[in-house]
Amino acid sequence: MGDLVILKIGGSVITDKDKPFTLRRETLERLSLEISRGYRRLGKKLILVHGAGSFGHPIVSETQIHKGISRPEQLLAFAETQRWQNHLNTLVTEILQGRGLPAMPCQASSFSIMEEGRLVWMPLDTIKGFLELGLIPVLYGVPAYDRVQGCSILSGDQIAPYLARELGAERIIHGTDVDGVYTDDPHLNPDATLIPEINEENIEEVIKHLKASFHIDVTGGMLGKIRELWKLAEIGIESEIINADKEGLVEKALAGERRLGTIIKAKTK
């Protein structure tokens, strides 16, 4: 599906990660309008993936279910986290549908298998069918069955690259709460500088200096994103990390504008 674009919106953008189970509704309303406009300009198939943010990370961090199920009381946390993230997805798709978008909720954990924290199997016939019909599948990060440790986190940062690789997507757009990839965490270090492109010449240096997000995050933060996206770059699928908190950038990225944040691609010009 070379006419497919995948948009991943981070949980830090659509939720308040400092307040458990709190939606940033105004931000989501704005993003839904941008996605609606950008989608109509895009003229291609679209899959949306969103993070869990404060609807997932606090419980998971407290109960450590992402490391596996070792105590009976963790089973309730597993189920409760799933419920909260289903609720978040309901809120997201409701607002998207309010903009006239055929956003189809898709609970990836109901049909995926993990192995020691890695997504190893996700059947895609239904997703392909939805796309052919003209629907916009909306998937999201969630705890999932892990056949080795019982439970691990099926993050949006794993879902988006998996879909891109298996469906042959044209590109991935990652909407985060920063302008792109920096030499350090820009929230903590005012001297951090933006890296406009990650390629064969600088990937090793970038990975060496990257740190995980300072928020509670059990999915690896920016470092985890780059590791996943670089695997795609090596097979020719380009990605870009942009600031979804900046008005208009998501619409521009969907419409095909480039150089809005940090480009990740294997070949240098």
Stockholm file with secondary structure:
# STOCKHOLM 1.0

chainA/1-269         MGDLVILKIGGSVITDKDKPFTLRRETLERLSLEISRGYRRLGKKLILVHGAGSFGHPIVSETQIHKGISRPEQLLAFAETQRWQNHLNTLVTEILQGRGLPAMPCQASSFSIMEEGRLVWMPLDTIKGFLELGLIPVLYGVPAYDRVQGCSILSGDQIAPYLARELGAERIIHGTDVDGVYTDDPHLNPDATLIPEINEENIEEVIKHLKASFHIDVTGGMLGKIRELWKLAEIGIESEIINADKEGLVEKALAGERRLGTIIKAKTK
#=GR chainA/1-269 SS CTTEEEEEECHHHHBCTTSTTCBCHHHHHHHHHHHHHHHHHHCSEEEEEECCGGGTHHHHHHHCGGGCCCSTHHHHHHHHHHHHHHHHHHHHHHHHHHTTCCEEECCGGGSCEEETTEEEECCCHHHHHHHHHTCEEEEECEEEEETTTEEEEECHHHHHHHHHHHHTCSEEEEEESSSSEESSCTTTCTTCCEESEECTTTHHHHHHHCCCCSSSCSSCHHHHHHHHHHHHHTTTCEEEEEETTSTTHHHHHHTTCCCSSEEECSCCC
#=GC SS_cons         CTTEEEEEECHHHHBCTTSTTCBCHHHHHHHHHHHHHHHHHHCSEEEEEECCGGGTHHHHHHHCGGGCCCSTHHHHHHHHHHHHHHHHHHHHHHHHHHTTCCEEECCGGGSCEEETTEEEECCCHHHHHHHHHTCEEEEECEEEEETTTEEEEECHHHHHHHHHHHHTCSEEEEEESSSSEESSCTTTCTTCCEESEECTTTHHHHHHHCCCCSSSCSSCHHHHHHHHHHHHHTTTCEEEEEETTSTTHHHHHHTTCCCSSEEECSCCC
//
